[in-house]
Amino acid sequence: PADCDAEAAVAAGDLWLVALTLVEQGRRILLDGMADPPGEKRLHIECRKQPGERFRLTLLFTNSAGLWEAPLDPVWPSLSFCTHLLQVHDASLTLEASDGGTLLLLELPCRGSVA
């Protein structure tokens, strides 16, 4: 969003690896027909700025299947690997249940304004 003028304090390569892994996992779940009910397949990423003394960015990943772990065709690296990798950078990756299924929350520490 336009009001999100912060820079994530996570090594770019690690952040790209995790973000692309999450997008690929969501894509595979949607392509494997795991979306219920069948119909429009949607993958959405939203950025939210968390205010506070140590403000953080949260990337919210959702898909129309409402789940993120494909038991038959997992991607590499795994979600658990991504979680551990992010912890090295004081970031986190958590699954959160919602009415529409499971959401993925990627919380990132920030460096401050890049404007």
DSSP file with accessible surface (Angstrom, degrees, kcal/mol):
  #  RESIDUE AA STRUCTURE BP1 BP2  ACC     N-H-->O    O-->H-N    N-H-->O    O-->H-N    TCO  KAPPA ALPHA  PHI   PSI    X-CA   Y-CA   Z-CA
    1    1 A P    >         0   0   94      0, 0.0     3,-1.8     0, 0.0    47,-0.0   0.000 360.0 360.0 360.0 156.8    0.0    0.0    0.0
    2    2 A A  T 3   +     0   0  112      1,-0.3     0, 0.0     3,-0.1     0, 0.0   0.805 360.0  55.1 -61.2 -30.7    1.0    3.6   -0.6
    3    3 A D  T 3  S+     0   0  118      1,-0.1     2,-1.2     2,-0.0    -1,-0.3   0.447  83.2  95.5 -85.1   4.8    1.2    4.3    3.1
    4    4 A C    <   +     0   0   28     -3,-1.8    -1,-0.1     1,-0.1    53,-0.0  -0.707  41.5 156.9 -98.1  87.3    3.7    1.5    3.7
    5    5 A D        +     0   0   58     -2,-1.2   109,-2.2     2,-0.1   110,-0.5  -0.114  35.3 110.1-104.8  34.9    7.0    3.3    3.5
    6    6 A A  E     -A  113   0A  15    107,-0.2     2,-0.5   108,-0.1   107,-0.2  -0.723  58.6-136.3-110.1 160.7    9.1    0.8    5.5
    7    7 A E  E     -     0   0A  91    105,-1.0   104,-2.7    -2,-0.3   105,-0.4  -0.965  24.6-120.1-117.6 128.7   11.8   -1.6    4.5
    8    8 A A  E     -A  110   0A  19     -2,-0.5     2,-0.8   102,-0.2   102,-0.3  -0.462  15.0-140.7 -67.1 135.0   11.9   -5.2    5.8
    9    9 A A        +     0   0   32    100,-3.1     2,-0.4    -2,-0.2    -1,-0.1  -0.365  66.6 108.9 -94.8  53.1   15.0   -5.9    7.8
   10   10 A V  S    S-     0   0    7     -2,-0.8    -2,-0.1    98,-0.1     5,-0.1  -0.981  84.4 -91.8-127.4 139.1   15.4   -9.4    6.4
   11   11 A A     >  -     0   0   48     -2,-0.4     4,-2.6     1,-0.1     5,-0.2  -0.276  36.6-130.3 -51.8 129.6   18.1  -10.5    4.0
   12   12 A A  H  > S+     0   0   66      1,-0.2     4,-2.8     2,-0.2     5,-0.2   0.883 104.4  51.5 -55.0 -43.5   16.6  -10.0    0.5
   13   13 A G  H  > S+     0   0   53      1,-0.2     4,-2.3     2,-0.2    -1,-0.2   0.914 111.9  46.4 -62.5 -41.2   17.5  -13.5   -0.7
   14   14 A D  H  > S+     0   0   48     -3,-0.2     4,-2.3     2,-0.2    -1,-0.2   0.915 113.3  49.0 -66.9 -42.1   16.0  -15.2    2.3
   15   15 A L  H  X S+     0   0   38     -4,-2.6     4,-2.9     1,-0.2     5,-0.2   0.926 112.0  48.5 -64.8 -42.0   12.8  -13.1    2.0
   16   16 A W  H  X S+     0   0  169     -4,-2.8     4,-2.8    -5,-0.2     5,-0.3   0.914 109.9  52.6 -63.3 -42.7   12.5  -13.9   -1.7
   17   17 A L  H  X S+     0   0   58     -4,-2.3     4,-1.9    -5,-0.2    -2,-0.2   0.950 114.2  42.1 -58.3 -46.9   13.0  -17.6   -1.0
   18   18 A V  H  X S+     0   0    0     -4,-2.3     4,-2.5     2,-0.2    -2,-0.2   0.948 115.6  48.3 -67.4 -48.1   10.2  -17.6    1.6
   19   19 A A  H  X S+     0   0   21     -4,-2.9     4,-2.3     1,-0.2    -2,-0.2   0.930 114.0  45.8 -61.5 -44.6    7.8  -15.4   -0.4
   20   20 A L  H  X S+     0   0  102     -4,-2.8     4,-2.6    -5,-0.2    -1,-0.2   0.868 110.8  54.2 -67.8 -33.9    8.2  -17.4   -3.6
   21   21 A T  H  X S+     0   0    9     -4,-1.9     4,-2.6    -5,-0.3    -1,-0.2   0.929 109.7  47.4 -62.7 -44.5    7.9  -20.7   -1.7
   22   22 A L  H  X S+     0   0    0     -4,-2.5     4,-2.5     2,-0.2    -2,-0.2   0.914 112.7  48.3 -65.1 -42.2    4.6  -19.5   -0.2
   23   23 A V  H  X S+     0   0   47     -4,-2.3     4,-2.6    -5,-0.2    -2,-0.2   0.933 113.4  47.8 -63.4 -44.1    3.2  -18.3   -3.6
   24   24 A E  H  X S+     0   0   53     -4,-2.6     4,-2.7     2,-0.2    -2,-0.2   0.907 111.0  50.9 -64.7 -40.7    4.3  -21.7   -5.2
   25   25 A Q  H  X S+     0   0    7     -4,-2.6     4,-2.1     2,-0.2    -1,-0.2   0.941 112.4  46.5 -62.7 -45.0    2.7  -23.7   -2.4
   26   26 A G  H  X S+     0   0    0     -4,-2.5     4,-2.2     1,-0.2    -2,-0.2   0.912 112.3  51.1 -62.3 -40.9   -0.6  -21.7   -2.8
   27   27 A R  H  X S+     0   0  114     -4,-2.6     4,-2.8     1,-0.2     5,-0.2   0.928 109.5  49.7 -62.5 -44.6   -0.5  -22.1   -6.6
   28   28 A R  H  X S+     0   0   62     -4,-2.7     4,-2.2     1,-0.2    -1,-0.2   0.909 109.5  51.2 -63.2 -41.1    0.0  -25.9   -6.3
   29   29 A I  H  <>S+     0   0    0     -4,-2.1     5,-1.9     1,-0.2     6,-0.3   0.932 113.0  45.8 -62.2 -43.3   -2.8  -26.3   -3.9
   30   30 A L  H ><5S+     0   0   13     -4,-2.2     3,-1.2     1,-0.2     5,-0.3   0.910 114.3  47.5 -66.6 -41.0   -5.1  -24.4   -6.3
   31   31 A L  H 3<5S+     0   0  102     -4,-2.8    -1,-0.2     1,-0.3    -2,-0.2   0.808 103.3  62.5 -71.1 -28.7   -4.0  -26.3   -9.4
   32   32 A D  T 3<5S-     0   0   81     -4,-2.2    -1,-0.3    -5,-0.2    -2,-0.2   0.418 115.5-113.9 -77.1   3.0   -4.4  -29.6   -7.7
   33   33 A G  T < 5S+     0   0   51     -3,-1.2    -3,-0.2    -4,-0.1    -2,-0.1   0.760  75.2 135.3  75.2  23.2   -8.1  -28.9   -7.3
   34   34 A M      < +     0   0   65     -5,-1.9     2,-0.2    -6,-0.2    -4,-0.2   0.517  36.8 110.1 -83.5  -3.2   -8.0  -28.8   -3.5
   35   35 A A        -     0   0   10     -5,-0.3    30,-0.2    -6,-0.3    31,-0.1  -0.530  66.5-132.9 -72.2 133.6  -10.2  -25.6   -3.6
   36   36 A D  S    S+     0   0  135     28,-0.4    -2,-0.0    -2,-0.2     3,-0.0  -0.973  88.8  29.4-135.5 118.8  -13.6  -26.3   -2.2
   37   37 A P  S    S-     0   0  106      0, 0.0    -1,-0.2     0, 0.0    -3,-0.0   0.550  99.7-124.7 -80.4 158.2  -16.0  -25.4   -3.7
   38   38 A P        +     0   0  113      0, 0.0     2,-0.3     0, 0.0    -2,-0.1  -0.305  67.3  83.0 -64.8 153.6  -14.5  -25.5   -7.2
   39   39 A G  S    S+     0   0   54     -4,-0.1     2,-0.1    -3,-0.0    -4,-0.1  -0.988  77.4  21.0 153.1-141.0  -14.7  -22.3   -9.1
   40   40 A E        -     0   0  162     -2,-0.3     2,-0.5     1,-0.1     0, 0.0  -0.354  66.3-145.6 -63.9 130.6  -12.6  -19.2   -9.2
   41   41 A K        -     0   0  102     -2,-0.1     2,-0.4    22,-0.0    -1,-0.1  -0.882  22.5-178.5-101.8 130.3   -9.1  -19.8   -7.9
   42   42 A R        -     0   0  123     -2,-0.5    22,-2.4     2,-0.0     2,-0.4  -0.990  20.3-174.3-138.0 135.8   -7.6  -16.9   -6.1
   43   43 A L  E     -B   63   0B  59     -2,-0.4     2,-0.4    20,-0.2    20,-0.2  -0.999  18.7-177.1-126.4 127.0   -4.2  -16.2   -4.4
   44   44 A H  E     -B   62   0B  85     18,-3.1    18,-2.7    -2,-0.4     2,-0.4  -0.984  15.6-168.4-133.6 138.5   -3.9  -12.9   -2.5
   45   45 A I  E     -B   61   0B  79     -2,-0.4     2,-0.4    16,-0.2    16,-0.2  -0.996  11.1-174.5-125.8 127.2   -1.1  -11.1   -0.6
   46   46 A E  E     -B   60   0B  71     14,-2.2    14,-3.1    -2,-0.4     2,-0.5  -0.958  14.1-145.3-123.1 140.0   -1.8   -8.1    1.5
   47   47 A C  E     -B   59   0B  33     -2,-0.4     2,-0.4    12,-0.2    12,-0.2  -0.911  17.2-176.4-107.0 129.4    0.7   -5.9    3.3
   48   48 A R  E     -B   58   0B 106     10,-2.8    10,-3.0    -2,-0.5     2,-0.5  -0.988  19.5-140.1-126.0 134.3   -0.2   -4.4    6.7
   49   49 A K  E     -B   57   0B  87     -2,-0.4     8,-0.2     8,-0.2     6,-0.0  -0.821  14.7-149.6 -92.9 123.6    1.9   -2.0    8.7
   50   50 A Q  E     -B   56   0B  73      6,-3.4     6,-1.3    -2,-0.5    -2,-0.0  -0.861  16.3-141.5 -94.7 116.3    1.8   -2.8   12.4
   51   51 A P        +     0   0  116      0, 0.0     2,-0.2     0, 0.0     3,-0.1  -0.219  47.5  91.2 -73.4 166.3    2.3    0.4   14.5
   52   52 A G  S >  S-     0   0   53      1,-0.1     3,-0.8     3,-0.1    -2,-0.0  -0.756  87.7 -61.1 137.9 177.9    4.3    0.6   17.7
   53   53 A E  T 3  S+     0   0  202      1,-0.3     2,-0.6    -2,-0.2    -1,-0.1   0.910 136.2  31.3 -60.8 -46.6    7.8    1.3   19.0
   54   54 A R  T 3  S-     0   0  157     -3,-0.1    -1,-0.3    55,-0.0    -4,-0.0  -0.654  95.1-163.6-108.0  71.2    9.2   -1.6   17.0
   55   55 A F    <   -     0   0   54     -3,-0.8    55,-1.0    -2,-0.6     2,-0.3  -0.196   7.3-169.9 -64.8 152.7    6.9   -1.5   14.1
   56   56 A R  E     -BC  50 109B  29     -6,-1.3    -6,-3.4    53,-0.2     2,-0.4  -0.896  20.4-122.3-135.4 161.8    6.7   -4.4   11.8
   57   57 A L  E     -BC  49 108B  13     51,-2.5    51,-3.4    -2,-0.3     2,-0.5  -0.890  20.4-158.3-104.7 140.6    5.2   -5.4    8.5
   58   58 A T  E     -BC  48 107B  10    -10,-3.0   -10,-2.8    -2,-0.4     2,-0.6  -0.983   2.0-159.5-119.7 123.7    2.8   -8.3    8.2
   59   59 A L  E     -BC  47 106B  33     47,-3.0    47,-2.8    -2,-0.5     2,-0.6  -0.921  11.3-156.4 -98.2 122.9    2.2  -10.0    4.8
   60   60 A L  E     -BC  46 105B  11    -14,-3.1   -14,-2.2    -2,-0.6     2,-0.5  -0.899   5.9-163.6-104.7 116.0   -1.1  -11.8    4.9
   61   61 A F  E     +BC  45 104B   2     43,-2.9    43,-2.2    -2,-0.6     2,-0.3  -0.893  15.8 167.1-101.9 125.4   -1.3  -14.7    2.3
   62   62 A T  E     -B   44   0B  24    -18,-2.7   -18,-3.1    -2,-0.5     2,-0.3  -0.950  11.1-174.8-132.0 154.1   -4.7  -16.1    1.5
   63   63 A N  E >   -B   43   0B   9     -2,-0.3     3,-1.2    39,-0.3   -20,-0.2  -0.974  38.6-112.5-143.3 160.4   -6.0  -18.4   -1.2
   64   64 A S  T 3  S+     0   0   32    -22,-2.4   -28,-0.4    -2,-0.3   -21,-0.1   0.664 112.9  64.4 -70.2 -12.6   -9.4  -19.6   -2.2
   65   65 A A  T 3  S-     0   0   15    -23,-0.3    -1,-0.3   -30,-0.2   -29,-0.2   0.759  95.9-141.0 -78.5 -25.2   -8.6  -23.2   -1.1
   66   66 A G    <   +     0   0    8     -3,-1.2    36,-3.8     1,-0.2     2,-0.3   0.660  68.2  85.6  74.3  15.9   -8.2  -22.0    2.5
   67   67 A L        -     0   0   50     34,-0.2    -1,-0.2   -41,-0.1    -2,-0.2  -0.962  52.1-166.2-144.1 163.1   -5.2  -24.2    3.2
   68   68 A W        +     0   0    3     -2,-0.3     2,-0.6     1,-0.1   -39,-0.1   0.471  65.2  76.8-130.2  -6.7   -1.5  -24.0    2.7
   69   69 A E        -     0   0  117      5,-0.1    -1,-0.1   -43,-0.0   -43,-0.0  -0.933  57.0-162.0-116.7 114.6    0.0  -27.5    3.2
   70   70 A A        -     0   0    5     -2,-0.6   -41,-0.0     1,-0.2   -42,-0.0  -0.835   1.0-164.9 -93.5 110.6   -0.3  -29.9    0.3
   71   71 A P  S    S+     0   0  103      0, 0.0    -1,-0.2     0, 0.0     0, 0.0   0.824  85.0  44.4 -67.3 -28.1    0.3  -33.4    1.6
   72   72 A L  S    S+     0   0  165      1,-0.2    -2,-0.0     0, 0.0     0, 0.0   0.804 126.3  22.1 -87.9 -30.1    0.8  -35.0   -1.9
   73   73 A D  S    S+     0   0   66    -48,-0.1    -1,-0.2    -3,-0.0    -3,-0.1  -0.488  75.8 178.3-139.5  65.3    3.0  -32.4   -3.6
   74   74 A P        -     0   0   83      0, 0.0     2,-0.2     0, 0.0     4,-0.1  -0.309  23.2-127.2 -70.4 155.4    4.9  -30.3   -1.1
   75   75 A V        -     0   0   13      2,-0.2     4,-0.1   -54,-0.1   -54,-0.0  -0.541  30.8 -88.5 -93.9 163.7    7.3  -27.6   -2.3
   76   76 A W  S    S+     0   0  199     -2,-0.2     2,-0.1     2,-0.1     3,-0.0  -0.976 108.0  41.5-113.7 136.0   10.9  -27.2   -1.3
   77   77 A P  S    S-     0   0    1      0, 0.0    -2,-0.2     0, 0.0    -1,-0.1   0.591  95.7-131.8 -75.6 161.5   11.8  -25.6    1.0
   78   78 A S     >  -     0   0   49     -2,-0.1     4,-2.4     1,-0.1     5,-0.2  -0.239  20.6-108.0 -74.2 166.0    9.1  -26.7    3.4
   79   79 A L  H  > S+     0   0   18      1,-0.2     4,-2.4     2,-0.2     5,-0.1   0.878 121.5  54.4 -62.9 -34.3    7.0  -24.3    5.5
   80   80 A S  H  > S+     0   0   71      2,-0.2     4,-2.2     1,-0.2    -1,-0.2   0.907 107.7  49.4 -68.6 -37.3    8.9  -25.5    8.6
   81   81 A F  H  > S+     0   0   86      2,-0.2     4,-2.7     1,-0.2    -2,-0.2   0.933 111.2  49.8 -62.6 -45.1   12.2  -24.6    6.9
   82   82 A C  H  X S+     0   0    0     -4,-2.4     4,-2.4     1,-0.2    -2,-0.2   0.904 109.1  52.5 -60.1 -40.9   10.9  -21.2    6.0
   83   83 A T  H  X S+     0   0   32     -4,-2.4     4,-1.8     1,-0.2    -1,-0.2   0.938 112.0  44.6 -60.7 -47.2    9.7  -20.7    9.6
   84   84 A H  H  X S+     0   0  113     -4,-2.2     4,-1.1     1,-0.2    -2,-0.2   0.895 111.6  53.2 -66.6 -38.9   13.2  -21.5   11.0
   85   85 A L  H >X S+     0   0   31     -4,-2.7     3,-0.6     1,-0.2     4,-0.5   0.925 109.5  48.6 -62.0 -43.0   14.9  -19.4    8.4
   86   86 A L  H ><>S+     0   0    0     -4,-2.4     5,-2.3     1,-0.2     3,-1.4   0.864 101.3  63.6 -67.5 -33.1   12.8  -16.4    9.3
   87   87 A Q  H ><5S+     0   0  113     -4,-1.8     3,-1.6     1,-0.3    -1,-0.2   0.835  93.0  63.7 -61.5 -30.0   13.4  -16.8   13.0
   88   88 A V  H <<5S+     0   0  115     -4,-1.1    -1,-0.3    -3,-0.6    -2,-0.2   0.828 107.0  44.0 -60.1 -29.8   17.1  -16.1   12.3
   89   89 A H  T <<5S-     0   0   43     -3,-1.4    -1,-0.3    -4,-0.5    -2,-0.2   0.149 121.6-104.7-102.2  15.4   16.0  -12.6   11.2
   90   90 A D  T < 5S+     0   0   89     -3,-1.6     2,-0.2     1,-0.2    -3,-0.2   0.847  85.8 122.1  61.5  32.8   13.6  -12.0   14.1
   91   91 A A      < -     0   0    5     -5,-2.3     2,-0.3    17,-0.1    -1,-0.2  -0.729  47.5-148.7-114.8 170.7   10.7  -12.6   11.7
   92   92 A S  E     -D  107   0B  36     15,-2.3    15,-2.3    -2,-0.2     2,-0.4  -0.983  13.8-158.3-144.4 156.0    7.9  -15.2   11.9
   93   93 A L  E     +D  106   0B  10     -2,-0.3     2,-0.4    13,-0.2    13,-0.2  -0.986  26.2 171.5-131.8 117.3    5.7  -17.3    9.7
   94   94 A T  E     -D  105   0B  67     11,-2.3    11,-3.0    -2,-0.4     2,-0.4  -0.963  29.9-134.0-131.9 148.0    2.5  -18.5   11.3
   95   95 A L  E     -D  104   0B  80     -2,-0.4     2,-0.4     9,-0.2     9,-0.2  -0.830  25.5-168.9 -93.9 137.3   -0.7  -20.3   10.2
   96   96 A E  E     -D  103   0B  95      7,-2.6     7,-3.1    -2,-0.4     2,-0.2  -0.992  17.5-130.6-133.8 127.4   -3.9  -18.8   11.5
   97   97 A A  E     +D  102   0B  88     -2,-0.4     2,-0.3     5,-0.2     5,-0.2  -0.475  34.2 167.2 -73.7 142.5   -7.3  -20.4   11.3
   98   98 A S  E >   -D  101   0B  49      3,-2.5     3,-1.6    -2,-0.2    -2,-0.0  -0.893  52.5 -91.6-143.2 176.3  -10.1  -18.2   10.0
   99   99 A D  T 3  S+     0   0  181     -2,-0.3     3,-0.1     1,-0.3    -2,-0.0   0.838 126.1  48.8 -60.7 -32.4  -13.7  -18.6    8.8
  100  100 A G  T 3  S-     0   0   64      1,-0.2     2,-0.4    -3,-0.0    -1,-0.3   0.309 124.7 -91.6 -91.7   8.6  -12.4  -19.0    5.2
  101  101 A G  E <  S- D   0  98B  27     -3,-1.6    -3,-2.5   -39,-0.0     2,-0.4  -0.921  75.2 -13.4 120.9-146.2   -9.8  -21.6    6.1
  102  102 A T  E     - D   0  97B  45    -36,-3.8   -39,-0.3    -2,-0.4     2,-0.3  -0.819  54.3-162.6-103.9 134.2   -6.1  -21.1    7.0
  103  103 A L  E     - D   0  96B  30     -7,-3.1    -7,-2.6    -2,-0.4     2,-0.5  -0.784  12.7-137.5-106.7 154.2   -4.2  -17.9    6.5
  104  104 A L  E     -CD  61  95B   2    -43,-2.2   -43,-2.9    -2,-0.3     2,-0.5  -0.960  14.9-162.8-111.5 128.4   -0.4  -17.5    6.5
  105  105 A L  E     -CD  60  94B  26    -11,-3.0   -11,-2.3    -2,-0.5     2,-0.7  -0.955   4.5-169.7-113.6 120.6    1.0  -14.5    8.3
  106  106 A L  E     -CD  59  93B   0    -47,-2.8   -47,-3.0    -2,-0.5     2,-0.5  -0.931  10.1-166.0-109.5 106.9    4.5  -13.4    7.5
  107  107 A E  E     -CD  58  92B  67    -15,-2.3   -15,-2.3    -2,-0.7   -49,-0.2  -0.856   7.2-172.0-101.2 127.1    5.7  -10.9   10.1
  108  108 A L  E     -C   57   0B   4    -51,-3.4   -51,-2.5    -2,-0.5   -17,-0.1  -0.939  22.9-124.6-123.1 136.9    8.8   -8.9    9.3
  109  109 A P  E     -C   56   0B  16      0, 0.0  -100,-3.1     0, 0.0     2,-0.3  -0.460  34.2-140.5 -71.2 152.7   10.9   -6.5   11.4
  110  110 A C  E     -A    8   0A  25    -55,-1.0  -102,-0.2  -102,-0.3     3,-0.1  -0.826  19.9-150.6-120.0 157.4   11.4   -3.1    9.7
  111  111 A R  E     -     0   0A 153   -104,-2.7     2,-0.3     1,-0.4  -103,-0.1   0.531  54.7-110.2 -94.7 -16.7   14.2   -0.6    9.3
  112  112 A G  E     +     0   0A  16   -105,-0.4  -105,-1.0   -57,-0.1    -1,-0.4  -0.728  66.1   1.1 116.8-164.3   12.0    2.5    9.1
  113  113 A S  E     -A    6   0A  80     -2,-0.3  -107,-0.2  -107,-0.2  -109,-0.0  -0.274  39.3-177.5 -67.0 138.7   11.1    5.0    6.4
  114  114 A V              0   0   81   -109,-2.2    -1,-0.1    -2,-0.0  -108,-0.1   0.235 360.0 360.0-112.5   6.7   12.5    4.5    2.9
  115  115 A A              0   0  117   -110,-0.5  -110,-0.0     0, 0.0    -2,-0.0  -0.314 360.0 360.0 -76.2 360.0   10.8    7.6    1.6
